[in-house]
Amino acid sequence: MPELARRRLLMAGAATAGAVASGQLLTATAAHATAASRPLEAPLPDGLFTLGVASGDPLRTSVVLWTRLAPDPLHGGGMPDRSVQVRWQVALDERFRTVVRQGTAVASPSLGHSVHVDVPGLSAGREYWYRFRVGSQLSPVGRTRTAEANPSKLRVALASCQNWQNGYFTPYADMRQQDPDVVLFVGDYIYESAPAASSVRRHEGTGEPVDLVGYRNRYAQYKTDPDLLAMHAAAPWIVTFDDHEVDNDFAGEVPQDPGKQPHDAFVARLTAAYQAFYEHMPVRASAVPNGPHIQMYRRFDFGRLVRLNVLDTRQFRSDQAATKEAALDPSLTMLGANQKRWLRSGLSTSGARWNVLASQIMMAETDILAGPGKEWYYDAWDGYQVERNDLLARFRNVSNPVVLSGDRHLTMISDLKRDYADPKSAVVGAEFVGTSISSNGDQSVAAFDAQWDPLRADNPHWKFIDCHRGYHLFDIGTRGIDAQVRTVGTVLRPQSPSVALARLRVEAGRPGVTKV
């Protein structure tokens, strides 16, 4: 854990029963002490728990619990400018007859009255139920799971790209029925775009969010979607961000349009966006932002079955190349020096059966020039060729590498090759680019095929591509990974049936993916 994150964890407010309210800054604890000496204060508004509950970052003996007090969620939250004590409980049963952990956290205005509780002392590999209370107001009940000490299987749901304006978040209804052990969300939880009159559901506000209140309101709007709300309460999530949580296609401290966003203004925007992200995600105190910086890359071990490396492919990257020649520049980096060392070390020392990378953006090549020559999307790993190829070369000495990605608003499942410039290059892994929850809305299959079919001959490593909305579901075992592409008929209505559109298999010890 970086030193700054370690100090922040130590500063977090202590909760009773040996638990730690790990998401609260030192200022929140001081505010609580001040509040205790005040005269009787006005009662709080009703409807404190409109944004529901969530859990995340599951370890063997701990998990993070989250909520945010927001009786008026689309207008800054609607809370008075004071800290509030929030009781929390963890039980072995849904009726809370056997409470095993409980305590008090502080919801501070400095963090939007969000609550992050890192509950220790839990048993590995079991379900728990949790809830929050403020006065007589009770939150919805959430269910979570700790990681098993030595699992023989793990069910993971991969999700990304949920644009409120493009449709309803209907795939989460099916995801909830599939009961994953953990949800892996790889970016674009919100979209920063301005309201559009022709959209399925209109964004709140009058323009793009650029300050803390604006981002808080946007996250709050997304969290009012009933299917997203229910899925957060049903299983723990592991999250990272991509570009739309801040600004489309930003790179480090470089915005999409530098001519319109001066550096100081964009740094202020980053600071607001990262704080709002933290305030709304079930992540640990190590992710408390430090101005325009946030610690998001991290690692999870599910026994010796899976090592999951969660990447941050936005905060440390070089500005995007604009030409094929520039994409071959060896000085370009996607990960930054520190994260690259961290990832290499985690891969080389892993004893896990499966080594999974959660990458916000696609790693396999996408040659979008039909016929001779190549052309790439420079925002993806294709725009950082030397660093990508070095990582793929290292995959040859890694046990069963699999990359889980998002960003593209389509399903694109591929073999990962050592060198895409060499048609005879060895296959070194597999990649699943998950389709979007709602982004791009309902697409025409005929139009999609007309766009992509002419490129298949130039991309023989593609094993399956599709344009429907949904998510991917993985059953990971010691002998292989069984994957499903689960899609909905439409996101233009609040409900739509789901199907397993495709099934694929990755065999342990045999790099690549096969359609079943």
N, C-alpha and C positions, 0 to 999 in steps of 0.2 A: 504494500500500500504506500503511495507517495507520502512524503513527510507532511505536506500541507493537509492532505486528507486525514492522516493519522491524528494531527492536532485538532482538526475539526471534530473528529469522532470523540476525542477526549473532552472537548468542550460541550458536547451535546448534553442536554438536560437529563438527569437520571430519573428513571421511573421506579415505582415500587415493585416488590416481588422480584428484585434482581434484574428487571428488564430495563432497556435503555430506549428513551424516546430519541432515536438517533438522528432525526431530521431537523431538530430544532437548534438554532444558533444560540450562542452565549447571550446575545441580546434578548432572546425570547425568555431565557431563564431569569434574567435581571428584571424584565418586564413583569414576569409572574410574581417575583418578590415584591415589587412595587404595588402590584394589584392587591396583594394580600392585606396591605395596610390601608387601602382606600375605604371610604364609607360605602354603604350598600349602593350598588350600581343598578341602572335600569335593566329590566329583563331583556334577554336576547330575543330576536325575532323567531317566529316559528319557521319550520322547514329548513333546518340547518344542514341536513344531509341530502340535498338535491342532487349532488354529484356522485352519490353512492360510495362504495368502498372498493378497495383493491388490495392485492398482495403481490409481492414480487421478490426477485433475487433469492430464490430458495437455496438454502444450504442444508446440511444434514441435521443441524440442531437449531437453526434459526431461520426466520423469514421476516420480510419487511411488510408491515401493515400500513395502509394509507387511507386517509379521507381528507376532505377539505370542507370547512364550514362555509356555506355560500347560499344563504336564503334568497338572494337576488343574483343568480349566477351570471347573467349577461350584462350586468351593470356594476362591475367591480367586485361583486360578491355580496354586498349588502350588510357587511358586518360592522359593528362599532369599532372605533380605533382603540382597541384594548385587547390584551391577551386573555385567552379563555382556557380554563382547565377542561381537558377531555379525558374521560375515563375509558379504558379499553379492557376487553376481556378475550381470552382464548380458551376454548373448551373442547372436550373430546366428542361432544354431541351437539346437534343443531339446536336443542332446547336449553343448552347451557346448564345442564344438571351437574356436569363434572367440569368445573372451571380449573384449569391447570396453570394459567398465568393471567395476571391482571395488574393494572397500574394506572398512572395518570401521566398524560403528556400535555404539553402547552401548545395551543394554537395561537401563533403570534401574527399580528398584522404585517410584520416585516417579511413574512413568507406567505402572505395571502391567506392566513388562517388554515394553512395545510398542516397535516399531522403525519409524521413518519415515525413508526415505532418498530425498532429492530428487536424482535422478541427472541431472547436466548433460552437455552435450557429445554428445548423441545426434543422429542424423540425422532430418530431418523425414519424416513419412509412411511409416514402416516398422515392421515387427514386431520385437519383441525377446522373448527368454526370460530369466527371472531366477530366482534361488534364494538361500536363506540357509543358513548352516552354523554350528553351534556344536559345537566338538570334532569328534566323528565323526558327529554327527547332522545329517542333511540335511533341508531342508524340501521339500515338493512343489515342482514346477516351475510357474511362472506364465508366462503370455504377456501381453504388453501391446503398445500401439501409441502412437507419437507422432502429433501432429496434422500433417496435410499443410500445406505452405506455401500451396498454391493449389488446393484440391480442387474437382473438378467434381461430386462427390457425397459424401454422408455418411449412414451408416446409424446410427440412434439407437434404442435400446430405452428405453421409459419404464416405470418400475416404482414402486410405492409400497405401503404398508399390508400388512405381512406379520405377521399375528398367529399366533404359534406355537400357541396353543390352539384356533384355528379350523380348522387344517388344515396339510397339508404344503405345502412351497414348490415344488410340481411345475411351475409355469410356467417356472421357470428352466431346466429340462431342454430345453424347446423353444427358449427364448431362446438357449441355447448353440449349438444347431444352426443358428440364423439368423445367427450370427456378426456381431453388431453391432460397429461401430467404437468405440462408447462406450455405456455404460449410464448413464442419467440417473435417479437415485433421488431422489424429491421428498418423502420423509418417512414417518414411522412405521416405522422399521427394526425397532424393538422395541416391545412394549406393556408398560406399567408395571402392568398389572392383576395382582391376586393370583391364585394358583393356583385353578382351578375343577375340581372332581371330575368334572364331566360333559363336560369338554373332550376334543377329539380327541387332543391332546398337552398334558400338564399343565406349567404353568410351574414352574420350580424355586423353592425357597424356601418361605416360609410366609405372605408378604404382599407388598405393593407394595415395590419398591426405593425407598429414600429416602436411602441413603448410598452412598459410592463402591464398597464391596465389593458391595453389593446390585446396583448397576447393572452392575458388571463381570461378575457372575455371569449376569445376564440377557442381556447381549450375547454372552457366551461360549456360553450355551445356544443362542441363535439361530444362531450361526456353526457349530454342529455339524450343522446341516441339510446333507445331502450335496449337494443341488442348488444351494443358495446358495453353499456352499464352492467347488463347481466353477465356478460362474459368475464368482465373484470372481477365480479364477485364469485365466479365459479372455479377459478384456477389461478395459480401464480403466473405472473408475466415476467419475462426478461426483455428489456427494451433498450433500443438505441435510437438515435435520431439520424435523419438524412438532411436534405437541404430545405424542404418546405417548412420545417419547424422554425426556420429563420428567414431565408430568402432563396428563391430559385437559383440553383447552380452556384451558390457561393463557394468559395475556396479559402479556408483560413480566415483572414480578415479582409478578403477581397470580395465585394458584392458582385452580383450579376451585372450591374450597370454602374461602374465606378464614376462615370460622368455625372450621375444623378444622386449618388450617395457618397459624400465626402467621407474620408477615412474615420474621422472622429465621430461622425453621425452613425456610421455603420458599427463602430465599436460599441457605441451606446445601444444600438439595436441588438447586437449580439448579447450584450449583458442582460438586457430585458428578456430576450428570447430564451436564453439558457436558464435564467431564474424561473421563468414561467414553466419551462419544461420540468425542472426539478420539482416545483410546487405541485405538479399534476401527475407525477410518475412514482410508482412504488419502488424507489431506489434508496440505497444506503447513504449515510452522511458523507461518504467519500465523494459523492456526486454533488455536494453543495457547491455552487459555482463560486469562483474567485474572479469577480468582474466578468470579462469576456472570455473566460476559460472554464471548462467543466471536465471533470475526470469521468470518461464514459467507457473507455476500453477496459475490459475486465474478463475474468476467467471463472468458469464453473466446472467442477468435476463431479460427474455422476458415477461414483465408484470408479472401477476400471473399465466401465462400458463406454462412457463418452466424456471427452474433454471438449468443452464449448468455449471458444475464444470469440468474444464479442468485440468487434472492431469499431473504430471511429474513423471513417474515411472522409470526413469533412473538415475537422478542426485543424489538421496539421498538413493538409495537402498543399502542393504548389498550385499556382493558378493554372487553369486548364490550357492545354495546347490548342492551337487553331489549325494546324496542318499535320499531315502524316509525318513529315520530317521532324517537326517539333516534338511529336509524341515519342520519338525515339531518343530524345535527349536523356542521357543517364543521370542528369542532376535532378530530374523531376521526381517528386515523391508523393505517394498517396498517403502514407502512414506517418511520416516524420521519423526522425532517427530513433527517438526513445521507444515509440510504439513498435517500430520494426524490430529492435533488439528484444523487446518483451515478447513479441510474437515468435520470433525465431527460437528464443529460449524455451517458450512453452511447447513448441512443436518438437524440439530436439530432446526434451526431457520427459515427454509424455509417455506414460505406460498404458494409456487407454487404448481400447480396441478401435474406437472411432475418434478421429480428430476433426471436429466440426468448426468451421469458421462462419460466423454471422457477419456478412459483408453487406453494407447498405446497397452497394452497386455491383453490377454484373462483372464477373471475372473472365469468363470465357470470351473468346473473340466473337464479334459481330461485324462481319464484313458486309457493308451495305452498298458495295459497288459490284453490280452483276458483271461477270466476265473477268478479263485480266485486270490485275492491279487490286488494290485494297483501299477501302475508306472506312473510317471508324467513328463511333460516338466518343468524343474526346472527354466527356464528363465521366465515363466509365473507366474500368481498369485498362481498356484499350488505349486510353490517352496517356498511360503511364507504363509503357511497354517494358522498359528495362527492369523496373521494380517488380512488375507482374511476372515477367519471365524468370527472374531470380527466385521468386516465391514458388512458382510451379516446378522449378528444378529441385528445390528442397523437398517438394512433395514426394519425390521418389524414395526418400528415406524416412517417410512418415507413415504410420499405420493408418490405412484407410481414410485419407483426407476427403472431406465432403464440404462444399461451400453452399450456404443458404443465403440467398440474396433477394433483393426487391427492386424498387425504383422504376422498372420498365413498363409497368401496367399491362403486362402480358405474362403468360407462362412460357419460359424458355428453358428447357432441360437439356444439358449438354455433357459430353465428355470434356474433361480438362486435359489439354495436351501440353507436353513439355515445351514445344515450340510451334506456334501456329503458322510460322513461315515455312515449316517443313511438313509437307503432306504425310510423310512417313513417320513423323514424330510420335513418341510413345504416349499412350494415355496414362495420366498420373492421378486422376481423381474424377469426381463427378460434381456437377453444380446444378442446383435447383433454383431458378429465378421464379419466385412466387408471383402469381398474378396479383392484381390489386383487389382490395375489399370493394372499392367503388370507383376509383379514379378511372377516367375515360368513359364511365357509364356503360350502357349497353352498346356494343360495337357490332357492325355488320361483318358476319363471317366471310361473306363473298369479298368485301372490300379488303379485309385482313389478308385473305389468301392471295388476292391479286397483288398486294404489296410485298408479301413475304415469300411466296412460292418461287418467284424468279431468283431468289437469293439462296435457296437450299443447296444448290450445287456448289456454291462458294463457301458453304458452311456445313460440311459433311459431319461435323461433330455434334450438330443439333440432333437430339433424339426425339423431342416432342415440343411443338410450339402451339399456342392457342390464345384466343382473345377473350374468353369468358371471364367474368368476375368470380372471385372466390378466395381460396386459400389452399395450402398444401398440408397434408397430414402424414407424419412419418412414424412408423412403428420400428424402432431400432432394437435389434437383438444382436446376440453375439455372432450369428452366422450371416446376417444381412440386414438391409433396410428395405422395408416395404413402404412405398410411397403412394399416396393418392392425390390426384389433382381434383379437388372437390369444388364444384362450381354451382352457381345459382342461375335460374332462368332469366331473372331480371333484377336490377337494383332500382328500377323506377317505381316500385311499389314497396311498402313496408314489409311484406312477406312474399317469399318465393321458395319453392321446393329446391332442394340441392341433390346433386348426383355425383358419383365418382366418375368423372369424365375420362380419366386415364389412370392406370396403375403401372408403376415402374418398380424396378428392383436393382439394388446395389449389393453385390455379393462381397462378403469380407474376403480380402486377399486378392480380389480381381478388380482393378481400377476401372471406372466407367459405370455407365448406367444402361439398363436394358428395359425396353417397354414390354410389359407382360401382356 
